[in-house]
């Protein structure tokens, strides 16, 4: 739908650009229409293309687009040589999302008037929006051959070549544009861009300065010059950079990018007082204009400039020390830099009524855990659980930390508490089943997984877990196959579910089938160690001993920590192969 809207907008712009004087309306003459013998005046009028065009316009105003299209097609039939009517038909087809028909009409328009640059422009725009870039470039090139004074075509064509990576051709186009339109600031700007891409800073600087000479209020060439000077990083460039930032802010006092980059530049060059003053002012402004915070987060955190982000957000907090959003973003910045202490300090300042509060709880807990303070993480989450005893998310996170710490009974108790609060929460019930399985409570696990499937029949994870559990137990293998097949129908490219089906076939003694499926599962999971070990078992059962040993060794190479069972399989298989040889 977005493409159609974009399409329609571009075509409307193209049609508007052609100008009314350049096209003819529905065919009309100063003579009276030729009357049919015996026809009334009304019947004679209905033979006029203008009549059908007018009816089409009336239908459009009433939102009756099917009728509008039917009337306009009649008008075109009455006057097939009218470029005006065909342009109207193109626009209407686009509005009704009949793109292919719009393209056909545009092509017929060009065939009718092959040197009509307005018609070529419409077709070029359509080709461009349909991503038929080669055809669009050819059309735009033809327009320039017919009329080299089309300034906007140089810009479109040059931009297309740049987007395709053909900077040499783009350079040629913009150079010709400069020769024909010496006062075109756009051509100089893009020539500067190309020189910058080709690492020709002197020529790039010259073109950007020329751009500003022609059009002094422009902001973007100043940012380009700043980038050039920052890459040079000499004592002579620092004053130029500061001057350019200040000029941008004089032109546009609300330019957030410049308002943030200038103090950051000060900070990185030892002028911390100036930096702090400017950032504190931005912090105050952000309290009234939340857009500042959003743009700042996108500019620094979104582009992974975490070190700069930490400077900017801590500086802004000096102007708005209690702002939860700024503290949250500062915490994210430090957390990304692995500066846990600073991250937690800011996360703890996020108020409970903030939209970010729950996320900070998770960040703090994981920060403690990742720094080998798992007990502290649990204590923190337990405190938050006491603070918000009915919060399901906190229950889930605390239970996962209990599970990770092998405190299975605590996890089961807590999850059951959560289920009592939300008895249809399949995420809680599924997690309960997993913990029950880990604690050796197989039957309880099976009942939990059945409950998930009862509440959510399309839950592929529960279907797979229950099916695999039956396979591991060597029980209900027909049911296991049916459950896992249902899961695979939902997630056909899931390697772990594929493994479950292969393992079921292995347990059923269908070894050839098991091998084929387990090979696929290993490939899908990039040779997960457990799945690769399953594959080794299947190869061994199929008497493909060398393949089995290869699979076991690959599984061992991907296994972290000890795995005595796998080590034993490798040892025994090596002995068996030596005896055979």
N, C-alpha and C positions, 0 to 999 in steps of 0.2 A: 504493500500500500504506500509506503514511503516513496518507492521509486516512481509510482504513478504521480504522486503529488509533485515530486521534483520534476518529472517529465512535463507535467502540465504547466508548471511555473516557468520552466525554461522556454517552452514553446510560446507561452503568452508573451514573455519578454522578447522572443525572436520576432513574433508577429508585430509587437508594438514598435520594435526597432525599424521595421520596414517602412513605416509611415503610411498613412491613409492615401496620400497622393500617388504613391507608387503602384497601387493596385487598382483594378477596376472592380466595381460593384456588380451586382447581377445585371445581365445584359438588358439595357433599356434604350429606346430611341425616342426622338421627338415625334415620330410618326405614330399614328393610331395603330394598335395591334391589328394584325390581319385577322379578321373575323371569320369564323367557320360559317358556311351557309346554314342558316336556320338556328344558329347558336345565340343564346342570350348574352347580354353584356357580362353577367356574372360568370357564365361558363367560359367566355372568352378570357376574362381576368384570371381564371384558374389555370389557364395555360401559361401564365407568366411565371418565370423563375422568381421574380421579386415577391409574388404572392406567397409561394411556398417558403421562401426564405423568411418572410414576415411571420408566417404561421409558426415556423420553427423557433423564432425568437420568443413568441408568445408562450409556446409550450415550455421553453427553457425557464422563463420567469416563473412559471407555475410548477416547476420541478418535474415536468413530464418529459424526461429525457428520451424515452423510447419514441414518443410521438414527435419530439423535436428532431430526432435523427431521421425518422421516416419522411418528414416534410423537407428536411434539408437535402436528402437524397433525391427527392423529386425535383428540387430546384436545380441540383447538379445535372440531373438527366435532361432538364429543359435547356440548360446552358453549360454543356460539358467543357467549354473553353474558358470559363470564368475562374481565374486564379483566386479571386476573392472568395468565391463559394468553396473552393477546395481548401483554402486555409481555414475557413470556418468549420468545414467538415473534419479536418485534422484535429482541431481543438476539441470538437464535440466527441470524436472517437477517443481521444485521450481522457476526456472527462468520464466517459463510460468504460474506461479501462480496456478498450479494444485496440491495443497497441499495434498489433500486426496490420490491422486495417488502416490505422493512421499512417503507418509506414508505407503501405501500398499507395495511398493517396499522395503522400509526399513525393514518392518516386514518379508517379504519373504527372505531378505538377512540374517536376524537373524535366521530364520527357517532353512535356508540352512547351516549356520555355527553358531550354537548356542553358541559356546565358542570363537567366534572371537570378541575380545574386540573392534577392530576397528568398526565392524558392530554394536555392542552394543552401542558404543559411538555415532554413527550417529543417531540411534533410540532414544537414551536418549536425545540428543540435540533437536530432533524434538518434542518429548513429552514435553520437557521443554518449548520450544517456543510456543507450543500450549496450555500452562498452564495446562497440564496434569501432575501436579507435583508429585502426588503419584506414577504414573507409572514410571516417570523419576527417582525418588529416588530409586525405586526397581531395575531399570536397572543399575544405578550407583553402587548400593550396590553389584550387581552380578559381575560387572567389578572388583571391589576390591577383591571379593572372588576369582576370576580367576587370577587376577594379582595385588597383594597388593602394588606393586611398582609404581602405577600410581598416582604420586603426585598431578597432576591437578584434578583428580577425588575427592580426599579428599577435595580440596578447593571448588569445585562445590557443592558437597553433603553437606558440612558443611554450606555453604552460603544458600543453599535452606532450611535447617532446621532452620537457624537463621531467614530467611525471613518469615517462617511460624510460628515463635514464639516458636519453640521447641529448646530452648537454651541448655537443658540438652543433647539432642541427638547431637546437634552441638558440644557441649563440648567434648562428647565422641569421635566424629570423629576427631576433631582437636588434642585431646590428643593422639590418635592412630597415627596420622600423625607426631606428634612431636617425638613419640617413634621410628617411622620408618625413619624419616628424621630429626634428631636432629638439623641440621643447617638450617632448614627451618624457615626463619624469618616470613613468612606469618602465619604459624600455631601459633606461639607465639603471633603475633599481634591479631589474632582473639580470642585466649584464653583470652587476655587482655580485648578485647571488651566485652566478655561474663562476665568476672569478674566485669567489670564496670557496666554492665546492672544489675547484681545481687547485686550491691552495696558492692563489696568486694575490696575497693580501694587499700589495701596493695598488694593483689595478682595481681590486674590489673597493678599496678605500676611495679611490678616485671617482668611481662610478656612484658610490653612495653619497659622496660630497656633492657631485653634480646633481643628483636627485634632490638634495636639500636646497641647492642653489635655485633650482626650478620651482620647487614647492617647499618652502621653509617650514610650514607647520607639521610636516609628516613626522610620525613617531617611529615607525618601523625601521627606516634607514638608520636612525640613531641607535637602536638596539643592535643592528647589524655591525655598526662601527664599534660599539662597545665590545662585541664578541671578538672583533679583529684585534682591538687594543689589549683585551684580556689575554689573548693568545700570545701576544708579543711580550707582555709582562715586563716592561722596562720602567724605570723611574719617570721617564717622560710621558708614558701613557696614562699613569694614574690620574693626573689632573684632567686629562681629556675625558676619561671615563666619568669622573665626578661631574664635570661640566655637562656632559651629555645626559646623565641621569637628571640633573637639575633642570636642564632645558625641557626634558620630557614632562617633568612635574609642573613646570611653568605652563606648558601647552595643555596638559591634562592633569589637573591636581588629583583626580581620582584614579590615576593609573596605578593599580595595586602592584603590578610587577615591578615598576621602577621604585615605588615607595618601599618595597621590601628588599630589592637588590642593592639599593644604595647603602642602607645601614649594614647589610651583610658585607658589602665591599669595605666599608669603614672598619668593621669588626676584624675582617681578615687582614687588614693593613694597620692594625694596632690602635685604631681610633675608637676605642670601646665606649667612651663617654658619648661621642656623637652617635654611635650606633644605638646605644641603650636609649637615648633620648628619642630618636626617631621610631624605634620599635615600640617603646612605651606609648607613644602617641598613636601608633597603629593599633595597639591593644585596646586603648580607650575607644577608638573609632569602631572597633569590631563589636563592642557592646551594643552599639546602635545599628550597625550594619553587618548582619551575619554573613552577607556575601563575601566580606573580606576574609573571614575564617575559612569559608569553603574554598575560595580561590587559593588561599595560602596552602591549605592542605593538599589541594590538587597539584600545585606548583612544586611543592617540596617533597611531601610524602608520596604522592602519586608517581612522581618521577624518581623516587628512591634516593633523593638527596638528603639522607637522614642526618648527616652532620650539620648541614646548613639548617635543616628543619629544627634541630635541637637549639641552635643559636637563635633562630627567629622566634620560636614559640616561648622560650624562656625570656627573651627580650620583651615580647608582647605581654607576658604575664606581669611585668613590672608596671604596666599601665592598667592591668585588669587581674590582680592577683587571685581573686576568688572565682574566676571563670572556669567552670567545669570542663567546657569544651576545649579550651586552651590547655588546661592541665592534662586532659586525656590525650591530646595530640602531642604534647611534650613527652608524655609517658611513652607513647607509641614510638616517637623518635629515638628516645634513649633505649627502649627495649630493642629496637632494630639495630642499635649500635652495640648491643650486649652489655650496656651499662645498667645492670639490674637495679642497683641501689637508687640511682637517679630516677629510673623508670617507676619503681614502686613509690618513691616519694611523691611523684606527681599523680600517680593513679589514686593514691590514698586521699588526695584533695578533691576528687570528683564527688560531688554531692549525691545523696541517695535519690533525689528527684530528677537527676540528669538522665537523659536518654542513653548516656554512655556508662551508667553505673554498673549494670550487669556485666558489660564487656570488661570493665576494669577488674571486677572480681575474678574473672577467668584469667586475665593477663597476670594479675598478682600471684594467683595460685600456681600458674605454670612457670612464672619467673622463679618462684621459690623452688619448685620441683627441678627445673633445669639447672639450678645451681646447687644441687645435692642437698636441698633443705626440704625433703618430702614431708617430714613430720611437721615442719612449720607451715607448709602448704595445707596440710590436713587441718591443723589448728585454726588457720585463717578461715578455711571454708566452714569448719564447724561453728566458728563465731558468727559467720554470715548466715548460717542455717538457723542459729538461735535468734538472729535478728529478723530473718524472714523465713519462718518455719514452714510456710506453705508454698514457697517458691519452687516450682518443679525443676527449673533449670539448675538451681543451686543443689537440689537433691541429686540430680543426675551427675553433676560434676563431682560432688563429694563422694558419691557412690563409685565413680570411676577411679578416684584416688584411693579409696579403700580397696577396690579390686586390684589396682596396680601394686598396692602394698601387701597383697595377699590376705587382707582382712575381710575374708569372704562373708563371714556371718554378719559383720557390721554392714557390709554392702547390701546383703539380702534384707536385713531388717529395715534399712533406710529405703530401699527400693519398694518394699512392701508398704511402707508409710506413704510413699509417693503415689503408689497405685490406689491406696485407700482414698487419697485426695482426688485422683483422676483415674477412675477405673477403666477407661477406654484408651488410655495413653499407650499405644503400641510400642513406642520407643522405650518406655520404662519396663514394660512386660518383656520385651525382647532382651533388654540388658539383664533383667532378672534371670531369664533362662540361661544366658551365657555364664553368669556367675554361679548359678546352680550347677551347671555342667562342670565348671572348673573346680567346684568344691566336692565333686563326686556324686551329686544328687541327680542322677540321670533321669529318673522317672519324673522328678519335679521339673527338670529342664524340658522334657518332652511335653508335659502339660502346659508349661508356659508358652512354648512355641505353637502348640495347637490353639491356645487362646489368641495369640497374635493373628494366626491364619483365619480364625473364626471372625475376628474383628476386621481384618484386612486381607481378604483372600488373595490379593495381588501383591502381597509383601514377599518379594523374591528372596530376600535375605532369610526370612523365617522359613519359607518353603525349603530353601537349600539347607539351612541349618538342621532342620528336622530330618530331612532326607539323608544327609550325611551322617547324622547321629545314628540312625537306624543302620546304615551301612557299616559304620565302625563297630556297632554291636552285633552285626551279622544277622539282624532280625528284620522282618517285614520288608524284604528287599523289593518286592513288587510295589508296595506302597512307596518305598523310598524312591524308586525309579519314577513313579508317577509324580511325586512331589517335586523332584529335581527337574523333571521335564517341564513342568509348569513354570518353574523358576527360569529355566533357559528360554522359554517362549517369551518371557518378559525381558530378560537380559541375555540375548543370544551370544554376545561376544564377551561375556564375563568368564575369565579364565578359572576362577575359583569354583563357580557353579559347574563349569565344564569338567573340572577335576572330580567333583562329586559324582557326576554321571559315570565317568571313567572308573572311579573307585567302586561304584555299585556293580558295574559289569565285571570288574576284577573279583569282587566277592561272590558273584554269581557263577564264576568260572568261565565267563566269556572273554577269554584272554585276548584274542586278536582284536575284538571290538574295543576292549579296554585300552590296548596299546595305541590304537589310532586316536581315540578321544584324549588320552593322557598326553600324547605328543602335541596335540592342538592346545591343551590346557597349559603345558609347559611353555609353549611358544607365546601364548597370549599373556602370560604373567612374567615373561622374560626370565623363565626358569626359577620360579619361586622354589626354595629348597625343599619344602614339604611335598609340593607337587612333583618336583623332579625325582624325589625319592620314591614316590608312588610309581612314577614311570619306570624307574629302575626295578622295582618289584615286579611290574608287569613284564618287562623284558626278561627278567630272570625266570619267571614262570613260563615264558614262551621259549625258554632255552636259548635266548640270545644273550649269552653271558658277557661278551665283550661290551655290547651296548649297555647292559645293565651296570657293569663296572664304570663305564664312562658316565652314566647318569648319576650313580652314587657319588663319584668324585666331584662332579659338577655341583651336586647338592651340598656336599661337604664344603666346597670352596665358598659357597654362598651362606653358610651357616655360621653365625657368630656364637661363640661360647662352645661348651662341650655338647657332644651328641654321641654317647657311648653306643647306642643302638646302631646308628649309621656307621660308626667306626668298625663295629663288629661285622656288619654286612660286607664292608669293603675288604676287611681282612680275610673273611671266609671265602669270598668270591675270588680274591687273588690266589689263595691257596688252591682252590678248585681249578682255576685256569692253569696254574703251574703243573698240577697233577695231570691234567689233560694233555699238556704240551710235553 
